[in-house]
Amino acid sequence: MTAPAQWLAGARPRTLPAAVAPVLAGTGVAAYVDQPVWWKALLALVVSLALQVGVNYANDYSDGVRGTDDDRVGPMRLVGSGAATAPAVKRAAFAAFAVAAAAGLVLAATTAWWLVAVGAVSVLAAWFYTGGDRPYGYLGLGEVMVFVFFGLVAVVGTTYVQTETFEPAALAASVGIGALACAILVVNNLRDIPTDTLAGKRTLAVLLGDPRTRTLYAALVAVAALAVLGVAALTTWWALLGLGFLVAALPGLRVVGGGATGPGLVPVLQATGSAELVWSVLVAAPLLLR
């Protein structure tokens, strides 16, 4: 029987800042242009966290049944390690998606019904990242979809459900959040280049190769910094406090730039997630307190 601690590890809690950050950033923009609707912000957080957990379990299941995780370096995988059966992990993924769908339906019913379609596409994107016959995560498109769904959709959507308007500042914030969310995946795939290559998993890191993937990581951090300037120009210059995220990002930049491989890159996942969370807090705080 799989222990609760193993299920928690399989949910990959180090990735959860990527689900919290877009809701914080989007709510900050909502507070600046109108008033935050806290119960909607909370529901948006439930949707975001449930989707993140769902995609983590779905990835564990799909990679596990394909054998991609047999020689994995990094956080424990439930199926690959034999800690849980593939059907059980699949059910856990669908349970998380169901929680996201339930919270999303409440938001749609109280905002706009077309959000149901957005939610449905988000769940499909989460599943087909590594699921199905031709998972897009195996075709070098994972970073694109992370940017779209954990950046653009998550931030702009969080603002929209509270204000019912599309705000340029939310778009700018979504670029910064999306860039750092992509950076988490980039360093994850950088670590896994050797095993993914052997397994035939053609991630963007495999396609670019090691040196250019490291350059991409640094470029995404730079984009996140530029996005802070964009938010500040559209709201208040106090949002420039968001550049403080670079303090949290520097350790990861040093490790990636220093050529670390395998287990040496694992701490960068947490460092990048922390940088994304700090970005959202430091940008959102002056917008909430204006």
C-alpha positions as CSV (number, residue, x, y, z in Angstrom):
1,M,0.0,0.0,0.0
2,T,1.3,3.4,-1.0
3,A,2.1,5.6,2.1
4,P,0.7,9.2,2.3
5,A,4.2,10.5,2.3
6,Q,4.8,8.8,-1.1
7,W,1.6,10.2,-2.6
8,L,2.8,13.6,-1.4
9,A,6.2,13.1,-2.9
10,G,4.5,12.0,-6.2
11,A,2.5,15.2,-6.3
12,R,5.9,17.0,-6.5
13,P,5.3,19.8,-4.0
14,R,8.4,21.7,-5.2
15,T,6.4,22.5,-8.4
16,L,3.4,24.0,-6.5
17,P,4.8,27.6,-6.4
18,A,4.2,27.6,-10.1
19,A,0.5,27.2,-9.3
20,V,0.3,29.7,-6.5
21,A,2.3,32.5,-8.3
22,P,-0.1,33.2,-11.2
23,V,-3.1,33.5,-8.8
24,L,-1.1,36.0,-6.7
25,A,0.0,38.0,-9.7
26,G,-3.5,38.0,-11.3
27,T,-5.2,39.0,-8.0
28,G,-2.7,41.9,-7.6
29,V,-3.7,43.3,-11.0
30,A,-7.4,42.8,-10.1
31,A,-6.8,44.8,-6.9
32,Y,-5.1,47.6,-8.8
33,V,-7.7,48.1,-11.5
34,D,-10.8,47.4,-9.4
35,Q,-11.3,45.4,-6.2
36,P,-10.1,41.8,-5.5
37,V,-12.9,39.3,-5.1
38,W,-11.3,37.0,-2.6
39,W,-13.5,34.0,-2.8
40,K,-13.0,33.9,-6.6
41,A,-9.2,34.3,-6.1
42,L,-9.4,31.3,-3.7
43,L,-11.3,29.2,-6.2
44,A,-8.8,30.2,-8.9
45,L,-6.1,29.0,-6.5
46,V,-7.9,25.6,-6.1
47,V,-8.1,25.3,-9.9
48,S,-4.4,26.1,-10.4
49,L,-3.2,23.8,-7.6
50,A,-5.4,20.9,-8.7
51,L,-4.3,21.2,-12.3
52,Q,-0.6,21.3,-11.2
53,V,-1.0,18.2,-9.0
54,G,-3.1,16.5,-11.8
55,V,-0.4,17.1,-14.4
56,N,2.3,15.8,-12.1
57,Y,0.4,12.6,-11.4
58,A,-0.5,12.3,-15.1
59,N,3.1,12.7,-16.1
60,D,4.1,10.1,-13.5
61,Y,1.6,7.7,-14.9
62,S,2.3,8.2,-18.6
63,D,6.1,8.2,-18.3
64,G,5.9,5.2,-15.9
65,V,3.9,3.0,-18.3
66,R,6.2,4.0,-21.1
67,G,9.3,3.1,-19.1
68,T,10.7,6.6,-19.4
69,D,11.2,6.8,-15.6
70,D,13.0,3.5,-15.2
71,D,16.4,5.2,-14.8
72,R,15.2,8.6,-13.7
73,V,17.4,11.0,-11.8
74,G,15.5,13.3,-9.4
75,P,12.3,13.3,-7.4
76,M,10.7,9.9,-6.8
77,R,8.1,8.8,-9.3
78,L,5.3,6.5,-8.0
79,V,4.9,4.2,-11.0
80,G,8.6,4.2,-12.1
81,S,9.7,3.3,-8.6
82,G,6.9,0.7,-8.0
83,A,5.6,2.6,-5.0
84,A,2.1,2.7,-6.6
85,T,0.4,0.9,-9.4
86,A,-0.2,2.7,-12.7
87,P,-4.0,2.5,-12.4
88,A,-3.9,4.1,-8.9
89,V,-1.8,7.0,-10.1
90,K,-4.1,7.5,-13.1
91,R,-7.1,7.7,-10.8
92,A,-5.2,10.2,-8.6
93,A,-4.6,12.4,-11.7
94,F,-8.3,12.2,-12.7
95,A,-9.3,13.0,-9.1
96,A,-7.2,16.2,-9.2
97,F,-8.6,17.2,-12.5
98,A,-12.1,16.7,-11.1
99,V,-11.4,19.0,-8.3
100,A,-10.1,21.6,-10.7
101,A,-13.2,21.1,-12.9
102,A,-15.6,21.6,-10.0
103,A,-14.0,24.8,-8.8
104,G,-13.8,26.0,-12.4
105,L,-17.5,25.4,-12.9
106,V,-18.3,27.6,-10.0
107,L,-16.1,30.4,-11.5
108,A,-17.7,29.9,-14.9
109,A,-21.3,30.0,-13.5
110,T,-20.6,33.2,-11.6
111,T,-18.5,34.9,-14.4
112,A,-18.9,33.7,-17.9
113,W,-19.9,30.2,-19.3
114,W,-17.3,30.4,-22.0
115,L,-14.7,29.8,-19.3
116,V,-15.9,26.1,-19.3
117,A,-14.2,25.7,-22.6
118,V,-11.0,27.3,-21.3
119,G,-11.1,24.9,-18.4
120,A,-11.7,21.9,-20.6
121,V,-8.8,22.8,-22.9
122,S,-6.6,23.2,-19.8
123,V,-7.4,19.7,-18.5
124,L,-6.8,18.2,-21.9
125,A,-3.5,20.0,-22.2
126,A,-2.5,18.7,-18.7
127,W,-3.3,15.1,-19.7
128,F,-1.7,15.1,-23.2
129,Y,1.5,16.6,-22.0
130,T,2.8,13.0,-21.7
131,G,-0.5,11.1,-22.2
132,G,-2.0,9.7,-25.4
133,D,-0.4,8.3,-28.5
134,R,1.5,11.5,-29.4
135,P,2.2,13.5,-26.2
136,Y,3.3,17.0,-27.1
137,G,5.8,16.9,-24.2
138,Y,7.7,14.3,-26.3
139,L,7.7,16.7,-29.3
140,G,9.5,19.7,-27.7
141,L,6.3,21.6,-27.1
142,G,6.1,21.3,-23.3
143,E,7.5,24.8,-22.6
144,V,5.1,26.4,-25.0
145,M,2.1,24.9,-23.3
146,V,3.4,25.7,-19.8
147,F,3.8,29.3,-20.9
148,V,0.3,29.4,-22.3
149,F,-1.6,27.6,-19.5
150,F,0.5,28.4,-16.4
151,G,1.3,31.9,-17.6
152,L,-1.2,33.5,-19.9
153,V,-4.3,31.6,-19.0
154,A,-3.6,31.4,-15.3
155,V,-2.7,35.1,-14.7
156,V,-5.1,36.7,-17.2
157,G,-7.9,34.3,-16.1
158,T,-7.4,35.1,-12.4
159,T,-7.7,38.8,-13.1
160,Y,-10.7,38.3,-15.5
161,V,-12.8,36.3,-13.1
162,Q,-12.5,39.1,-10.5
163,T,-12.8,42.1,-12.8
164,E,-14.5,40.7,-15.9
165,T,-12.1,42.8,-18.0
166,F,-9.0,42.0,-19.9
167,E,-6.1,44.0,-18.5
168,P,-2.8,44.8,-20.2
169,A,-1.0,44.6,-16.8
170,A,-2.3,41.1,-16.4
171,L,-0.8,40.2,-19.8
172,A,2.5,41.7,-18.8
173,A,2.4,39.8,-15.5
174,S,1.5,36.6,-17.3
175,V,4.7,36.9,-19.4
176,G,6.9,37.1,-16.3
177,I,5.1,34.2,-14.5
178,G,5.0,32.1,-17.7
179,A,8.7,32.6,-18.3
180,L,9.7,31.4,-14.9
181,A,7.2,28.5,-15.1
182,C,9.0,27.5,-18.3
183,A,12.3,27.9,-16.6
184,I,11.3,25.2,-14.1
185,L,10.5,22.8,-16.9
186,V,13.6,23.7,-18.8
187,V,15.9,22.9,-15.9
188,N,14.0,19.7,-15.2
189,N,14.5,18.6,-18.8
190,L,18.1,19.7,-18.8
191,R,18.7,17.3,-16.0
192,D,17.0,14.5,-17.8
193,I,18.6,15.0,-21.3
194,P,20.7,11.7,-21.0
195,T,17.8,9.5,-19.9
196,D,15.2,11.2,-22.1
197,T,17.4,10.7,-25.1
198,L,17.7,7.0,-24.4
199,A,14.0,6.7,-23.9
200,G,13.2,8.6,-27.2
201,K,11.6,11.5,-25.3
202,R,12.4,14.5,-27.5
203,T,11.9,17.4,-25.1
204,L,13.0,20.9,-26.1
205,A,16.2,20.3,-24.1
206,V,17.0,17.2,-26.1
207,L,16.4,19.1,-29.3
208,L,18.5,22.1,-28.3
209,G,21.2,20.2,-26.6
210,D,22.9,21.0,-23.3
211,P,24.7,24.4,-23.9
212,R,21.7,26.0,-25.6
213,T,19.3,24.8,-23.0
214,R,21.4,26.5,-20.3
215,T,21.3,29.7,-22.4
216,L,17.5,29.3,-22.7
217,Y,17.2,29.1,-18.9
218,A,19.1,32.3,-18.4
219,A,17.1,34.0,-21.2
220,L,13.8,33.1,-19.5
221,V,15.0,34.7,-16.2
222,A,15.8,37.8,-18.2
223,V,12.4,37.8,-19.8
224,A,10.8,37.6,-16.3
225,A,12.9,40.7,-15.3
226,L,11.7,42.6,-18.3
227,A,8.1,41.7,-17.5
228,V,8.5,43.4,-14.1
229,L,9.3,46.6,-16.0
230,G,6.2,46.1,-18.2
231,V,3.9,45.7,-15.1
232,A,5.4,48.7,-13.5
233,A,4.9,50.9,-16.6
234,L,1.2,49.9,-16.7
235,T,0.5,50.2,-13.0
236,T,2.8,51.8,-10.5
237,W,6.6,52.0,-10.3
238,W,6.4,50.4,-6.9
239,A,6.0,47.2,-8.8
240,L,9.7,47.4,-9.6
241,L,10.1,45.8,-6.2
242,G,9.5,42.6,-8.2
243,L,13.1,42.8,-9.5
244,G,14.0,41.5,-6.1
245,F,13.1,38.0,-7.5
246,L,16.6,38.0,-9.0
247,V,18.1,37.5,-5.5
248,A,16.1,34.2,-5.4
249,A,17.0,33.3,-9.0
250,L,20.8,33.9,-8.8
251,P,21.6,30.6,-7.0
252,G,19.9,28.6,-9.8
253,L,21.5,30.7,-12.5
254,R,25.0,30.0,-11.0
255,V,24.3,26.3,-10.8
256,V,23.0,26.1,-14.4
257,G,25.7,28.4,-15.7
258,G,28.3,26.4,-13.8
259,G,27.6,23.2,-15.8
260,A,26.0,21.1,-13.1
261,T,24.3,17.9,-14.4
262,G,22.1,15.1,-13.0
263,P,21.4,15.4,-9.3
264,G,23.3,18.6,-9.1
265,L,20.4,20.3,-11.0
266,V,17.7,19.1,-8.6
267,P,18.1,22.1,-6.2
268,V,17.5,24.5,-9.1
269,L,14.0,23.3,-9.4
270,Q,13.2,24.5,-5.9
271,A,15.2,27.7,-6.4
272,T,13.4,28.5,-9.7
273,G,10.0,27.8,-8.1
274,S,10.9,30.1,-5.2
275,A,12.0,32.8,-7.6
276,E,8.6,32.6,-9.4
277,L,6.8,32.9,-6.1
278,V,8.9,35.8,-4.9
279,W,8.3,37.5,-8.3
280,S,4.5,37.2,-7.8
281,V,4.6,38.4,-4.2
282,L,6.9,41.4,-4.8
283,V,4.9,42.5,-7.9
284,A,1.5,41.9,-6.4
285,A,2.1,43.5,-2.9
286,P,2.3,47.1,-4.1
287,L,-0.7,46.6,-6.4
288,L,-2.7,45.2,-3.5
289,L,-1.6,48.0,-1.1
290,R,-1.9,51.0,-3.5
